[in-house]
Amino acid sequence: MSPGPSAAPGPGAPPGEGHVVAAVEVVEDRTAGARCDEGFLRLRRFVLRNTFTDGTVSAPYPCDVLSRRSVDAVAVVLWHRDPGTGRVLVHYREGTRPPVWLRRLKQDGLPVKDRQRYDRVGEIVAGVFEADDAVPDGIVRRALAEAREEAGFEVDPGRVRPLGGDGFFPSPGVTDEKVYLVAAEVDPRIRGRALGDGSVQEQGARLVTRDLRDAIAACRRGELPDAKTELALLRLADLVGYLPQLDLFLDDLPPALRARASRLGVPVPEETGRGGAGGPEGAL
């Protein structure tokens, strides 16, 4: 007798290799009975008052601030240069984001309805600071950990570059979160398995490798609708001296134009051909 079909995994079992999320179910809505100062995200509700430079004092006004225990985060654009073509390729994760997936339940209340369902969202790897990141090289430490957990890459710390002189605030009217952008050059030949951090929300994701120019264009089309990813890709282009609109590197320009070019605040290491980003200078 031939064996029957194998039973489906029970609740709580991890998905099989290569499987993605097919649906998200709301099992329970705890909103009505939950405190705003508990959970992963904390909502703090203040009454504030402003004092102006001429001494005038404003009327009190309410202000809600969304935060969490580990307030800030590091986002890492992983990249390598194709040895045959010289093209810059980037690696990002594509997975389900429940807050975005659940937008489909409230389309009737949106002034502009979504043109797509957002089953999956592409994003560069990122993660919040942990307690042991409170050291001088904490940004690099967190970048290395996220590259390993979310993408399976072991990154040489010397290949991590800052993408700007400081972090940025993704939504300063709502949250006090600050995100630090870095680029990490990887060797795709020695990628291991991405084990994640054990969170269910990381299950079912996959790694995507894409040409830098195509990835930037995908952001503009709305195919990659994540702001930090588009910002990081554009800054990576500055770092490596690539002009996506022209599909040229700075080294391809006439000398007079090349001399006028500026990376506009992105720290650049010693030039090593095709726009640089090859030596240890400029690393965090």
Secondary structure, 3 states (H helix, E strand, C coil): CCCCCCCCCCCCCCCCCCCCCCCCCCCCCCHHHCCCCCCCEEEEEEEECCECCCCCECCCEEEEEEEECCCCEEEEEEEEECCCCCCEEEEEEEECCHHHHHHHHHHHHCCCCCCCCCCCEEECEEEECCHHHCCCCHHHHHHHHHHHHHHCCCCCHHHEEECCCCCECCCCCCECCCEEEEEEECCHHHCCCCCCCCCHHHCCCEEEEEEHHHHHHHHHHCCCCCHHHHHHHHHHHHHHCEECCCCEEHHHCCHHHHHHCCCCCCCCCCCCCCCCCCCCCCCC
